[in-house]
Amino acid sequence: MVLEFFRKQKYVTVKPEKEKRDIPEGLWVKCTRCSEILYIKELGKNYKVCQKCNFHFRVSAYERIDMTLDAGSFVEYDSQLVSGNPLQFPGYPEKLEKAMQTTGLKEAVVTGEGTIHGYPVVLAVMDANFIMGSMGSVVGEKITRAVEAAIEKKSPLIIFSTSGGARMQEGILSLMQMAKTTAALAKLDEAGLLYITVLTDPTTGGVTASFASLGDIIIAEPGALIGFTGPRVIEQTIKQKLPEGFQRAEFVRQHGFVDLIVSRNNMKQTLTNIISLHVAGGE
């Protein structure tokens, strides 16, 4: 009887590889945090937030603009500006060209104006897909011009930050953008205009140490990495294990660096509420 049982189980039918792959590629994605398999169209309808664990996938600058502004209201600024190679850094032009081809962007930030539920705003949105959202001369120039436009139009300014820091290929010229953007924002503050900054994953380096941290209201997306130096570098420097969740939005909020943590599907309404209060207070 035992031998007969094993004889019956000896052969297993295996389907050919082509028959097993009956789900077209590009329709599903695995959540980075919980490994849930998500249907891309449904994920898009949910603002690219995992329905199971609330993980916020990174989004492009234009996706962010579509999620934030009223449909058809966006008018882009300075789309013609592109980076040069002032320090003649080897391979930098090729890196820029590749980033342009991959993302369809000219630089790591898109700026312009539009409306949010009818309220006019000036907007700057960084894109991590373009050389990790690093800040070079053109990024600093475009953000500075956006600040100046907000002053001229007397409109609230909103900046969505995501960055790996200053762009090393531009050296000191990149670091100068920290002071440049900060000086422009000081003039915005003197004009009594509202500045909201939204920190998304990741916001680090010189961007964190300048315009990203200067908002009247500082908002973060859930789980966003926020800090100057990354946790691995800190641990290697101080030779200590960092606390669980260190530099994540929730940890940063608990320690007073961030005012609000807002999920992406509530972001537009939250921004509208803040702007409406500011407008009502100024009347």
Secondary structure, DSSP 8 states (H G I E B T S, - for coil): -HHHHHHHTS------HHHH--S-TTSEEE-TTT--EEEHHHHHHTTTB-TTT--B----HHHHHHHHS-TT--EEE-TT-----TT--TTHHHHHHHHHHHHS-SSSEEEEEEEETTEEEEEEEE-TTTGGG-B-HHHHHHHHHHHHHHHHHT--EEEEEEES-B-GGGHHHHHHHHHHHHHHHHHHHHTT--EEEEEEEEE-HHHHTTGGG--SEEEE-TT-BB-SS-HHHHHHHHTS---TTTTBHHHHHHTTS-SEE--HHHHHHHHHHHHHHHHHHH-
